[in-house]
Amino acid sequence: MRGVIVHLLNCTPMLTIFHTNDFHNALDEQKANRLKALKEQSPNSLLLDAGDAIRAGNIYVHPGGEPVLRLMNRAGYDAMAMGNREFHFTSSGFRKKLGWAEFPILCANIRRARPRASLPVVPHITKTIGGLRVAIIGLTVPMITERMLARKVSSYIFDDPIETAAALVPKLREGCDLLIALTHIGLKEDRRLAETVPGIDLIVGGHTHAVIEKPEIVTGVPIVQAGYWARQVGRVEVEKIGNEVKVTGGIMEL
């Protein structure tokens, strides 16, 4: 019995992360059920999406809502980074695009340009999974900035995602065991994020439709991305050993 107790005390928390990106409305019911089954088969798991899930383009809004979000609800998504397709420069359009989502949409580098504009996204969340306290911050490619003329008609302004992360990550780091950047800024910027912002354990990215067969390590930070159009799903195993985080994984056909 003593040997069993010692073994349990020495074991390290394990977390499985399933991740997708850039559906562009290509997720169907069969694949949503597949994602749900994958998550249910791994009790200590998260299901994350790195943005551009919906069918609408950057300036369009479908009055009937976005059905892919209901499929993602069914699959059991824990969070999604806001992609450029999910954004709209008006408050009503922004709410309409995201209205069917029952999971948090994350974007830390967006702010109101007008006081009455609603903000249907949150900058970050924290969840406890399998004994690990996991902080997830969302970052999105800037759509409208202070330097653009479009700011005059927009209810929202984007800040630089790398600068935003540099300010937020140290604060989040204090209260978590694992810090994930869930991004829709593209692989080049994900690499720059890893190089310039210490304290991030894993970057789950989208926007460039990259098929990364195994985590790409940049200055010790793993970066993953799982293709596009619901063709693949990424699976990452995360193990916390003392202050060190070990990440392994790859992608599979969906």
KOLNUMI-33065 format. One record per residue: residue number from 1; x, y, z of N, C-alpha, C in turn. Coordinates in Angstrom, 1 decimal. Atoms other than C-alpha are relative to their C-alpha. Layout:
N
R, vodren, n_c1, n_c2, n_c3, ca_c1, ca_c2, ca_c3, c_c1, c_c2, c_c3
R, NUM, X, Y, Z, X, Y, Z, X, Y, Z
...
***
This chain:
254
R, vodren, n_c1, n_c2, n_c3, ca_c1, ca_c2, ca_c3, c_c1, c_c2, c_c3
R, 1, 0.8, -1.2, 0.0, 0.0, 0.0, 0.0, 0.9, 1.3, 0.0
R, 2, -0.8, -1.2, -0.1, 2.8, 2.4, 0.9, 0.6, 0.3, -1.4
R, 3, -0.6, -0.2, 1.4, 4.4, 1.9, -2.6, -1.0, 0.7, -0.9
R, 4, 1.0, -0.6, 0.8, 1.1, 2.8, -4.2, -0.2, 1.5, 0.3
R, 5, 0.1, -1.4, -0.5, 0.8, 6.0, -2.1, 1.2, 0.8, -0.5
R, 6, -1.1, -0.7, 0.4, 4.3, 7.0, -3.0, -0.1, 0.3, -1.5
R, 7, 0.1, -0.1, 1.4, 3.6, 6.4, -6.7, -1.0, 1.1, -0.3
R, 8, 1.0, -1.0, 0.3, 0.5, 8.6, -6.6, 0.5, 1.4, 0.4
R, 9, -0.5, -1.3, -0.4, 2.3, 11.4, -4.8, 1.1, 0.5, -1.0
R, 10, -1.0, -0.4, 0.9, 5.1, 11.3, -7.4, -0.5, 0.3, -1.4
R, 11, 0.5, -0.2, 1.3, 2.8, 11.4, -10.4, -0.3, 1.4, -0.4
R, 12, 0.2, -1.4, 0.4, 2.4, 14.6, -12.4, -1.3, 0.1, -0.8
R, 13, 1.2, -0.2, 0.7, -0.8, 16.1, -13.7, 0.2, 0.0, -1.5
R, 14, 0.0, 0.1, 1.5, -1.6, 15.4, -17.4, -1.2, 0.6, -0.5
R, 15, 1.1, -0.7, 0.6, -3.8, 17.4, -19.6, 0.1, -0.3, -1.5
R, 16, 0.1, 0.2, 1.5, -5.0, 16.6, -23.2, -0.7, 1.2, -0.6
R, 17, 0.7, -1.2, 0.7, -5.8, 19.5, -25.5, -0.2, -0.4, -1.4
R, 18, 0.4, 0.1, 1.4, -7.7, 19.0, -28.7, -0.2, 1.4, -0.6
R, 19, 0.1, -1.4, 0.5, -7.5, 22.0, -31.0, -0.3, -0.1, -1.5
R, 20, 0.4, -0.2, 1.5, -8.9, 23.1, -34.4, 0.2, 1.5, -0.3
R, 21, -0.1, -1.4, 0.4, -8.8, 26.3, -36.4, -0.5, 0.1, -1.4
R, 22, 0.4, -0.4, 1.3, -10.2, 28.0, -39.5, -0.9, -1.0, -0.7
R, 23, 1.1, 0.8, 0.5, -13.3, 25.9, -40.0, -0.6, 0.6, -1.3
R, 24, 0.7, -0.7, 1.1, -14.8, 28.5, -42.4, -1.3, -0.7, -0.3
R, 25, 1.3, 0.6, 0.0, -18.1, 26.8, -41.7, 0.0, -1.4, -0.6
R, 26, -0.1, 1.4, 0.5, -16.9, 23.4, -42.9, -0.2, -1.1, 1.0
R, 27, 0.3, 1.0, -1.0, -17.6, 21.6, -39.7, -1.4, -0.5, -0.2
R, 28, 1.3, 0.5, 0.1, -20.5, 19.2, -40.1, -0.4, -0.8, 1.2
R, 29, 0.5, 0.7, -1.2, -22.6, 17.1, -37.7, 0.9, -1.2, 0.4
R, 30, -0.8, 1.1, -0.2, -20.5, 14.0, -38.1, 1.3, 0.3, 0.7
R, 31, -1.3, -0.4, -0.5, -17.2, 15.7, -37.4, -0.2, 0.7, 1.4
R, 32, 0.3, -0.5, -1.4, -18.8, 17.6, -34.4, -0.1, -1.1, 1.0
R, 33, 0.2, 1.1, -0.9, -19.8, 14.3, -32.9, 1.3, -0.7, 0.2
R, 34, -1.3, 0.5, -0.2, -16.3, 13.0, -33.5, 0.8, 0.8, 1.0
R, 35, -0.7, -0.8, -1.0, -14.8, 15.9, -31.6, -0.6, -0.2, 1.4
R, 36, 0.6, 0.3, -1.3, -17.3, 15.3, -28.8, 0.5, -1.3, 0.6
R, 37, -0.5, 1.3, -0.4, -16.3, 11.7, -28.6, 1.4, 0.0, 0.5
R, 38, -1.4, -0.1, -0.4, -12.6, 12.5, -28.5, 0.1, 0.6, 1.4
R, 39, -0.1, -0.7, -1.3, -13.1, 14.9, -25.6, -0.5, -0.9, 1.1
R, 40, 0.5, 0.8, -1.0, -15.3, 12.5, -23.7, 0.8, -1.2, 0.4
R, 41, -0.9, 1.1, -0.3, -12.8, 9.7, -24.0, 1.3, 0.4, 0.7
R, 42, -1.1, -0.5, -0.7, -10.2, 11.9, -22.4, -0.5, 1.0, 1.1
R, 43, 0.7, -0.7, -1.1, -11.6, 13.1, -19.0, 0.7, 1.4, 0.3
R, 44, -0.7, -1.3, -0.3, -8.8, 15.7, -18.3, 0.4, 0.6, -1.3
R, 45, -0.3, -0.5, 1.3, -9.1, 17.5, -21.6, -0.7, 1.3, -0.2
R, 46, 0.6, -1.2, 0.5, -9.8, 20.8, -23.3, -0.2, -0.1, -1.5
R, 47, 0.2, -0.1, 1.4, -11.3, 21.4, -26.7, 0.0, 1.5, -0.4
R, 48, -0.2, -1.4, 0.4, -10.1, 24.7, -28.2, 0.0, 0.3, -1.5
R, 49, -0.1, -0.3, 1.4, -10.5, 26.5, -31.5, 0.7, 1.4, -0.1
R, 50, -0.8, -1.2, 0.1, -8.2, 29.2, -32.8, -0.6, 1.0, -1.1
R, 51, 0.7, -1.0, 0.7, -10.8, 31.2, -34.8, -0.3, -0.2, -1.5
R, 52, 0.6, 0.1, 1.4, -12.4, 31.8, -38.2, -0.8, -1.3, -0.2
R, 53, 0.9, 1.1, 0.1, -15.0, 29.2, -37.6, -1.2, 0.2, -0.9
R, 54, 1.3, -0.2, 0.6, -18.0, 30.9, -39.2, 0.1, 0.2, -1.5
R, 55, 0.1, -0.1, 1.5, -19.1, 31.4, -42.8, 0.1, 1.5, -0.4
R, 56, 0.0, -1.4, 0.4, -19.4, 35.2, -42.8, 1.4, 0.6, -0.2
R, 57, -1.3, -0.6, 0.2, -16.6, 37.3, -44.1, 0.2, 1.2, 1.0
R, 58, -0.4, -1.0, -1.0, -15.0, 40.3, -42.2, -1.1, 1.0, 0.1
R, 59, 1.0, -1.1, -0.1, -17.8, 42.8, -43.0, -1.4, -0.5, -0.2
R, 60, 1.4, 0.5, 0.2, -20.8, 40.5, -43.6, -0.6, -0.6, 1.3
R, 61, 0.7, 0.7, -1.1, -23.4, 39.3, -41.1, -1.2, -0.7, -0.6
R, 62, 1.1, 0.8, 0.4, -25.8, 36.5, -41.7, -1.2, 0.1, 1.0
R, 63, 1.1, -0.3, -0.9, -29.2, 37.5, -40.1, -0.4, -1.2, 0.8
R, 64, 0.4, 1.2, -0.7, -30.0, 33.9, -39.2, 1.0, -0.6, 1.0
R, 65, -1.0, 0.5, -0.9, -26.9, 33.4, -37.2, 1.0, -1.0, -0.7
R, 66, -1.1, 0.9, 0.5, -23.9, 31.0, -37.6, -0.2, -1.4, 0.5
R, 67, 0.3, 1.4, -0.4, -24.9, 27.3, -37.5, 1.2, -0.7, 0.5
R, 68, -1.2, 0.7, -0.5, -21.3, 26.2, -37.0, 0.2, 0.1, 1.5
R, 69, -0.1, -0.2, -1.5, -21.4, 27.7, -33.5, -0.8, -1.0, 0.8
R, 70, 0.9, 1.0, -0.7, -24.3, 25.3, -32.6, 0.7, -1.3, 0.0
R, 71, -0.8, 1.2, 0.1, -22.2, 22.4, -33.8, 1.1, 0.0, 1.0
R, 72, -1.1, -0.1, -1.0, -19.3, 23.6, -31.7, -0.5, -0.1, 1.4
R, 73, 0.6, 0.2, -1.3, -21.6, 23.8, -28.7, -0.2, -1.4, 0.3
R, 74, 0.3, 1.5, -0.1, -22.6, 20.2, -29.3, 1.3, -0.7, 0.3
R, 75, -1.3, 0.7, -0.1, -18.9, 19.2, -29.6, 0.5, 0.2, 1.4
R, 76, -0.5, -0.2, -1.3, -18.2, 20.7, -26.2, 1.2, 0.9, 0.1
R, 77, -1.1, -0.9, -0.1, -15.8, 23.5, -26.9, 0.1, 0.7, 1.3
R, 78, -0.3, -0.7, -1.2, -14.2, 25.1, -23.9, 0.2, 1.5, -0.3
R, 79, -0.3, -1.4, 0.3, -13.1, 28.3, -25.6, 0.4, 0.1, -1.5
R, 80, -0.4, -0.3, 1.4, -12.4, 29.9, -29.0, 0.7, 1.4, -0.1
R, 81, -0.5, -1.3, 0.3, -10.1, 32.7, -30.1, -0.8, 0.7, -1.1
R, 82, 0.7, -0.8, 1.0, -11.9, 35.4, -32.0, 0.9, 0.1, -1.3
R, 83, -0.7, -0.2, 1.3, -10.8, 35.2, -35.7, -0.5, 1.3, -0.6
R, 84, 0.4, -1.2, 0.8, -11.1, 38.1, -38.2, -1.4, -0.2, -0.5
R, 85, 1.4, 0.2, 0.5, -14.3, 36.5, -39.5, -1.0, 0.2, 1.1
R, 86, 0.9, -0.1, -1.1, -15.9, 36.6, -36.1, -0.2, 1.5, 0.4
R, 87, 0.0, -1.4, -0.4, -15.3, 40.4, -35.8, -1.0, 0.8, -0.9
R, 88, 0.8, -1.0, 0.7, -17.7, 43.2, -36.9, 0.2, 1.3, 0.6
R, 89, -0.3, -1.3, -0.5, -17.1, 46.9, -36.6, -1.2, 0.7, 0.7
R, 90, 1.2, -0.5, -0.7, -20.7, 47.5, -35.4, -0.3, -0.9, 1.2
R, 91, 0.3, 0.8, -1.1, -21.9, 46.4, -32.0, -1.1, -1.0, -0.3
R, 92, 1.1, 0.9, 0.3, -25.1, 44.8, -33.3, 0.5, -1.2, -0.9
R, 93, -0.5, 1.1, 0.9, -23.2, 42.9, -36.1, 0.9, -0.9, 0.8
R, 94, -0.9, 0.8, -0.8, -20.6, 41.7, -33.6, -0.8, -1.0, 0.8
R, 95, 0.9, 0.9, -0.8, -23.3, 40.3, -31.3, -0.6, -1.0, -0.8
R, 96, 0.7, 1.0, 0.9, -25.1, 38.7, -34.2, 0.9, -1.1, -0.4
R, 97, -0.9, 1.0, 0.4, -22.1, 36.9, -35.4, 0.3, -1.1, 1.1
R, 98, -0.4, 0.9, -1.1, -21.3, 35.3, -32.0, -1.1, -0.4, 0.8
R, 99, 1.2, 0.2, -0.9, -24.8, 35.1, -30.6, -0.3, -1.5, 0.4
R, 100, 0.3, 1.4, -0.3, -25.1, 31.3, -30.8, 1.0, -0.8, 0.8
R, 101, -1.1, 0.7, -0.8, -21.9, 30.4, -29.0, -0.3, -0.1, 1.4
R, 102, 0.2, 0.2, -1.4, -22.3, 28.9, -25.6, 1.3, -0.2, 0.8
R, 103, -1.3, 0.1, -0.6, -18.6, 28.9, -24.9, 0.7, 1.4, -0.1
R, 104, -0.7, -1.3, 0.1, -16.3, 31.9, -24.3, 0.8, 0.2, -1.2
R, 105, -0.8, -0.5, 1.1, -14.9, 33.8, -27.2, 1.1, 0.9, 0.5
R, 106, -1.1, -0.7, -0.7, -11.4, 35.2, -26.3, 0.7, 1.0, -1.0
R, 107, -0.8, -0.9, 0.7, -9.7, 38.3, -27.5, 0.4, 1.1, 1.0
R, 108, -0.5, -1.0, -1.0, -7.5, 40.4, -25.2, 0.4, 1.3, -0.6
R, 109, -0.6, -1.2, 0.6, -6.3, 43.0, -27.7, -1.1, 0.8, -0.8
R, 110, 1.1, -0.8, 0.5, -9.7, 44.5, -28.6, -0.6, 0.9, 1.1
R, 111, 0.7, -0.8, -1.0, -11.4, 47.4, -26.8, -1.0, 0.9, -0.7
R, 112, 1.1, -0.8, 0.5, -14.4, 49.6, -27.1, 0.5, 1.4, -0.5
R, 113, -0.3, -1.3, 0.5, -14.0, 52.8, -29.2, -1.2, 0.9, 0.4
R, 114, 1.1, -0.8, -0.4, -17.5, 53.9, -28.1, -0.6, -0.6, 1.3
R, 115, 0.4, 0.5, -1.3, -18.8, 53.6, -24.5, -1.1, -0.9, 0.0
R, 116, 1.2, 0.9, -0.1, -22.1, 52.0, -25.3, 0.1, -1.3, -0.8
R, 117, -0.2, 1.2, 0.8, -20.7, 49.3, -27.6, 0.1, -1.2, 0.9
R, 118, -0.1, 1.3, -0.7, -21.2, 45.8, -26.2, 1.3, -0.7, -0.5
R, 119, -1.2, 0.8, 0.3, -18.1, 43.5, -26.1, -0.3, -1.4, 0.2
R, 120, 0.4, 1.4, -0.2, -19.2, 39.9, -26.7, 1.2, -1.0, 0.1
R, 121, -1.1, 0.8, -0.2, -15.7, 38.6, -26.0, 0.7, 0.3, 1.3
R, 122, -0.7, -0.3, -1.2, -13.5, 38.3, -23.0, 1.5, -0.2, -0.3
R, 123, -1.4, 0.1, 0.3, -9.7, 38.6, -22.8, 0.6, -1.3, 0.3
R, 124, -0.6, 1.2, -0.4, -8.9, 35.4, -21.0, -1.0, -0.8, 1.0
R, 125, 0.7, 0.8, -1.0, -10.3, 32.6, -18.9, 1.0, -0.9, 0.8
R, 126, -0.8, 1.0, -0.8, -9.0, 30.2, -16.2, -0.8, -1.2, 0.3
R, 127, 0.7, 1.2, -0.3, -10.1, 26.6, -15.8, 1.0, -0.9, 0.8
R, 128, -0.7, 1.1, -0.7, -9.0, 23.8, -13.5, -0.3, -1.3, -0.6
R, 129, 0.2, 1.2, 0.7, -8.5, 20.6, -15.4, 1.0, -1.0, 0.5
R, 130, -0.9, 1.0, -0.4, -7.0, 17.4, -14.0, 1.1, 0.5, 1.0
R, 131, -0.9, -0.5, -1.0, -5.4, 19.2, -11.1, 0.9, 1.2, -0.4
R, 132, -0.7, -1.1, 0.5, -3.9, 21.9, -13.3, -0.9, 1.3, -0.1
R, 133, 0.7, -1.2, 0.2, -5.0, 25.5, -13.2, 0.5, 0.7, -1.3
R, 134, -0.4, -0.4, 1.3, -5.0, 26.6, -16.8, -0.5, 1.3, -0.4
R, 135, 0.4, -1.3, 0.5, -5.1, 30.2, -18.0, 0.1, 0.0, -1.5
R, 136, 0.0, -0.1, 1.5, -6.0, 30.8, -21.7, -0.3, 1.4, -0.4
R, 137, 0.1, -1.4, 0.5, -5.5, 34.2, -23.3, -0.3, 0.0, -1.5
R, 138, 0.3, -0.1, 1.4, -7.0, 35.1, -26.7, 0.7, 1.2, -0.6
R, 139, -0.6, -1.1, 0.7, -5.2, 37.2, -29.3, -0.4, -0.1, -1.5
R, 140, 0.6, -0.1, 1.3, -6.5, 38.3, -32.7, 0.8, 1.0, -0.9
R, 141, -0.7, -0.9, 0.9, -4.9, 39.8, -35.8, -0.8, 1.4, 0.0
R, 142, 0.7, -1.3, -0.1, -5.7, 43.6, -35.6, -0.7, 0.3, -1.3
R, 143, 0.9, -0.3, 1.2, -8.6, 44.5, -37.9, -0.1, 1.5, -0.2
R, 144, 0.1, -1.4, 0.1, -9.0, 48.2, -37.1, 0.9, 0.6, 1.1
R, 145, -0.9, -0.6, -1.0, -6.3, 50.3, -35.4, -0.1, 1.5, 0.0
R, 146, 0.1, -1.4, -0.1, -5.8, 53.8, -34.3, 0.5, 0.8, -1.2
R, 147, -0.5, -0.7, 1.2, -3.9, 54.6, -37.5, -0.8, -0.1, -1.2
R, 148, 0.9, 0.2, 1.1, -6.7, 53.5, -39.8, -1.1, 1.0, -0.1
R, 149, 1.2, -0.9, 0.1, -9.4, 55.8, -41.2, -1.3, -0.7, 0.4
R, 150, 1.2, 0.8, -0.4, -11.9, 53.0, -40.5, -0.3, 0.1, 1.4
R, 151, 0.3, -0.2, -1.4, -11.6, 53.8, -36.8, -1.1, 1.0, 0.2
R, 152, 1.1, -1.0, -0.2, -14.0, 56.7, -37.4, -1.4, -0.6, 0.0
R, 153, 1.4, 0.6, 0.1, -16.9, 54.3, -38.1, -0.1, -1.2, 0.8
R, 154, -0.1, 1.3, -0.7, -15.8, 51.4, -35.9, -0.4, 0.2, 1.5
R, 155, 0.3, 0.0, -1.4, -17.2, 50.7, -32.4, 1.2, -0.6, 0.8
R, 156, -1.1, 0.7, -0.7, -13.9, 48.9, -31.6, 1.3, 0.3, -0.6
R, 157, -1.3, -0.2, 0.4, -10.2, 49.3, -31.8, 0.9, -1.2, 0.5
R, 158, -0.9, 1.1, -0.4, -7.5, 46.6, -31.8, 1.4, 0.6, 0.4
R, 159, -1.4, -0.3, -0.4, -4.2, 46.9, -30.0, 0.9, -1.1, -0.5
R, 160, -1.0, 1.0, 0.5, -1.0, 45.1, -31.0, -0.1, -1.2, 0.9
R, 161, 0.2, 1.2, -0.8, -1.4, 41.5, -29.9, 1.2, -0.4, 0.8
R, 162, -1.2, 0.4, -0.7, 2.2, 41.0, -28.9, 0.2, 0.9, 1.2
R, 163, 0.0, -1.0, -1.1, 2.2, 44.2, -26.8, -1.0, -0.3, 1.1
R, 164, 1.1, 0.4, -0.9, -1.1, 43.1, -25.2, 0.4, -1.2, 0.8
R, 165, -0.5, 1.2, -0.7, 0.4, 39.7, -24.3, 1.1, 0.3, 1.0
R, 166, -1.1, -0.3, -0.9, 3.5, 41.2, -22.8, -0.5, 0.7, 1.3
R, 167, 0.6, -0.7, -1.2, 1.3, 43.3, -20.4, -0.8, -1.0, 0.8
R, 168, 0.9, 0.9, -0.7, -1.1, 40.5, -19.5, 0.6, -1.3, 0.5
R, 169, -0.6, 1.3, -0.4, 1.0, 37.3, -19.3, 0.6, 0.0, 1.4
R, 170, -0.6, 0.1, -1.4, 3.0, 38.2, -16.2, -1.1, 0.0, 1.1
R, 171, 1.1, 0.0, -1.0, -0.3, 38.9, -14.3, -0.7, -1.3, 0.0
R, 172, 0.7, 1.3, 0.0, -1.9, 35.7, -15.4, 0.9, -1.1, 0.5
R, 173, -1.0, 1.0, -0.4, 1.3, 33.7, -14.8, 0.0, -0.3, 1.5
R, 174, -0.1, 0.1, -1.4, 1.1, 34.3, -11.1, -1.1, -1.0, 0.6
R, 175, 1.2, 0.8, -0.6, -2.3, 32.4, -10.7, -0.2, -1.3, -0.8
R, 176, 0.3, 1.2, 0.8, -1.9, 29.4, -13.0, 1.2, -0.9, 0.0
R, 177, -1.0, 1.0, 0.3, 0.1, 26.2, -13.6, 0.4, 0.0, -1.4
R, 178, -0.2, 0.1, 1.4, -0.2, 26.4, -17.3, -0.6, 1.2, -0.7
R, 179, 0.5, -1.2, 0.7, -0.6, 29.4, -19.6, 0.0, -0.3, -1.5
R, 180, 0.1, 0.3, 1.5, -1.9, 28.9, -23.2, -0.4, 1.3, -0.7
R, 181, 0.4, -1.1, 0.9, -2.0, 31.6, -25.8, -0.8, -0.6, -1.2
R, 182, 0.9, 0.5, 1.0, -5.0, 30.8, -28.1, -0.1, 1.2, -1.0
R, 183, -0.2, -1.2, 0.8, -4.3, 33.0, -31.1, -0.5, -0.2, -1.4
R, 184, 0.3, -0.1, 1.4, -5.5, 34.0, -34.5, 0.8, 1.2, -0.6
R, 185, -0.9, -1.1, 0.5, -2.5, 36.1, -35.6, 0.9, -0.6, -1.1
R, 186, -0.9, 0.5, 1.1, -0.7, 33.7, -38.0, 1.3, -0.6, 0.6
R, 187, -1.2, 0.7, -0.5, 2.4, 31.5, -37.6, 1.2, 0.9, 0.2
R, 188, -1.1, -1.0, -0.1, 4.9, 34.3, -38.2, -0.1, 0.7, 1.3
R, 189, 0.2, -0.8, -1.3, 3.4, 36.3, -35.3, 0.0, -0.9, 1.2
R, 190, -0.1, 0.9, -1.1, 3.1, 33.2, -33.2, 1.4, -0.2, 0.4
R, 191, -1.4, 0.2, -0.3, 6.8, 32.7, -33.5, 0.6, 1.3, 0.7
R, 192, -0.4, -1.3, -0.6, 7.4, 36.4, -32.6, -0.5, 0.1, 1.4
R, 193, 0.6, 0.0, -1.3, 5.1, 36.0, -29.6, 0.9, -0.9, 0.9
R, 194, -0.8, 0.9, -0.8, 7.1, 33.0, -28.4, 1.4, 0.6, 0.3
R, 195, -1.3, -0.6, -0.1, 10.4, 34.9, -28.9, 0.0, 1.2, 1.0
R, 196, -0.1, -1.3, -0.7, 9.4, 38.1, -27.1, -0.8, 0.1, 1.3
R, 197, 0.8, -0.1, -1.2, 6.9, 37.3, -24.4, 0.3, -1.3, 0.9
R, 198, -0.2, 1.1, -0.9, 8.2, 35.0, -21.6, -1.2, -0.3, 0.8
R, 199, 1.1, 0.5, -0.9, 5.8, 32.9, -19.5, -1.1, -0.7, -0.6
R, 200, 1.1, 0.7, 0.7, 3.7, 31.3, -22.2, 0.5, -1.5, -0.1
R, 201, -0.3, 1.5, 0.0, 3.7, 27.4, -22.0, -0.3, -0.6, -1.4
R, 202, 0.5, 0.6, 1.2, 1.9, 26.7, -25.3, -0.7, 1.0, -0.8
R, 203, 0.7, -0.9, 0.9, 0.7, 28.6, -28.3, -0.8, -0.9, -1.0
R, 204, 0.9, 0.7, 0.9, -2.4, 27.2, -30.1, -0.5, 1.0, -1.0
R, 205, 0.2, -1.0, 0.9, -2.7, 29.1, -33.3, -0.9, -0.3, -1.2
R, 206, 0.8, 0.2, 1.2, -4.7, 29.7, -36.5, 0.3, 1.2, -0.9
R, 207, -0.1, -1.1, 1.0, -5.1, 32.2, -39.4, 0.8, -0.4, -1.3
R, 208, -0.8, 0.3, 1.2, -2.4, 30.8, -41.7, -0.2, -1.4, -0.6
R, 209, 0.4, 1.3, 0.5, -4.0, 27.4, -42.2, 1.2, -1.0, 0.0
R, 210, -1.1, 0.8, 0.0, -0.7, 25.7, -41.3, -0.3, -1.4, 0.5
R, 211, 0.2, 1.4, -0.5, -0.6, 21.9, -40.9, 1.3, -0.3, 0.7
R, 212, -1.2, 0.3, -0.8, 2.0, 21.4, -38.1, -0.1, -1.4, 0.5
R, 213, 0.1, 1.4, -0.3, 2.6, 17.7, -37.8, 0.4, -0.3, 1.4
R, 214, -0.4, 0.1, -1.4, 4.3, 18.0, -34.4, 0.3, 1.4, 0.5
R, 215, -0.2, -1.4, -0.5, 4.7, 21.0, -32.1, 1.4, 0.6, -0.5
R, 216, -1.2, -0.8, 0.3, 7.2, 23.6, -33.4, 0.5, 0.7, 1.2
R, 217, -0.6, -0.6, -1.2, 9.5, 24.7, -30.6, 0.7, 1.3, -0.4
R, 218, -0.7, -1.3, 0.2, 10.5, 28.4, -30.6, 0.4, 0.6, 1.3
R, 219, -0.6, -0.4, -1.3, 12.7, 29.5, -27.7, -0.7, -0.7, 1.1
R, 220, 0.5, 0.9, -1.1, 11.3, 26.6, -25.7, -1.5, 0.0, 0.1
R, 221, 1.5, -0.1, 0.0, 7.6, 27.4, -26.5, -0.5, -0.9, -1.1
R, 222, 0.7, 0.7, 1.1, 5.6, 24.8, -28.5, -1.1, 0.8, -0.6
R, 223, 1.0, -0.7, 0.8, 3.5, 26.2, -31.3, -0.7, -1.1, -0.8
R, 224, 0.7, 1.0, 0.8, 0.7, 24.1, -32.8, -1.1, 0.7, -0.8
R, 225, 1.0, -0.5, 0.9, -1.8, 24.6, -35.6, -0.5, -1.2, -0.8
R, 226, 0.6, 1.2, 0.6, -4.2, 22.1, -37.3, -0.7, 0.2, -1.3
R, 227, 0.6, 0.0, 1.4, -4.8, 23.0, -40.9, -1.2, 0.9, -0.1
R, 228, 1.1, -0.9, 0.3, -8.2, 24.3, -42.0, -1.2, -0.9, -0.5
R, 229, 1.3, 0.5, 0.5, -11.8, 23.5, -43.1, -0.4, -1.4, 0.6
R, 230, 0.4, 1.2, -0.8, -12.3, 20.8, -40.4, 0.6, -1.3, -0.6
R, 231, -0.7, 1.2, 0.5, -9.9, 18.4, -42.1, 0.8, -0.7, 1.0
R, 232, -0.9, 0.6, -1.0, -7.7, 17.8, -39.1, -0.4, 0.5, 1.4
R, 233, 0.1, -0.4, -1.4, -7.8, 18.0, -35.3, 1.4, -0.2, 0.6
R, 234, -1.2, 0.2, -0.7, -4.7, 18.5, -33.2, -0.2, -0.6, 1.4
R, 235, 0.0, 0.6, -1.4, -4.0, 16.5, -30.0, 1.3, 0.3, 0.6
R, 236, -1.2, -0.3, -0.7, -1.5, 17.7, -27.5, -0.1, -0.5, 1.4
R, 237, 0.0, 0.5, -1.4, -0.5, 16.0, -24.3, 1.0, 0.9, 0.8
R, 238, -0.8, -1.0, -0.8, 0.8, 18.4, -21.6, 0.2, -0.6, 1.4
R, 239, -0.3, 0.5, -1.3, 2.6, 17.2, -18.5, 0.8, 1.0, 0.8
R, 240, -0.7, -1.0, -0.8, 3.7, 19.5, -15.7, 0.9, -0.8, 1.0
R, 241, -1.0, 0.7, -0.9, 6.9, 18.2, -13.9, 0.7, 1.1, 0.7
R, 242, -0.6, -1.1, -0.7, 7.8, 20.7, -11.2, -0.3, 1.3, -0.7
R, 243, 0.3, -1.2, 0.7, 8.2, 24.0, -12.9, 0.2, -0.2, -1.5
R, 244, -0.2, 0.2, 1.4, 8.8, 22.4, -16.3, -1.3, -0.6, -0.6
R, 245, 1.2, 0.5, 0.7, 6.1, 21.7, -18.9, 0.5, -0.8, -1.2
R, 246, -0.4, 0.9, 1.1, 6.5, 18.8, -21.3, -1.2, -0.1, -0.9
R, 247, 1.1, 0.0, 1.0, 4.4, 19.0, -24.5, 0.3, -0.9, -1.1
R, 248, -0.1, 0.9, 1.2, 4.0, 16.2, -27.1, -1.3, 0.0, -0.7
R, 249, 1.2, 0.1, 0.7, 1.5, 15.7, -29.8, 0.1, 0.1, -1.5
R, 250, 0.0, 0.0, 1.4, 0.5, 15.9, -33.4, -1.4, 0.3, -0.5
R, 251, 1.3, -0.2, 0.5, -2.5, 16.1, -35.7, -0.5, -1.3, -0.6
R, 252, 0.6, 1.2, 0.6, -5.0, 13.5, -37.0, -1.1, 0.5, -0.9
R, 253, 1.1, -0.4, 0.9, -7.6, 13.5, -39.8, -1.3, 0.0, 0.8
R, 254, 1.3, -0.1, -0.7, -11.0, 14.5, -38.6, -1.1, -0.6, -0.9
***
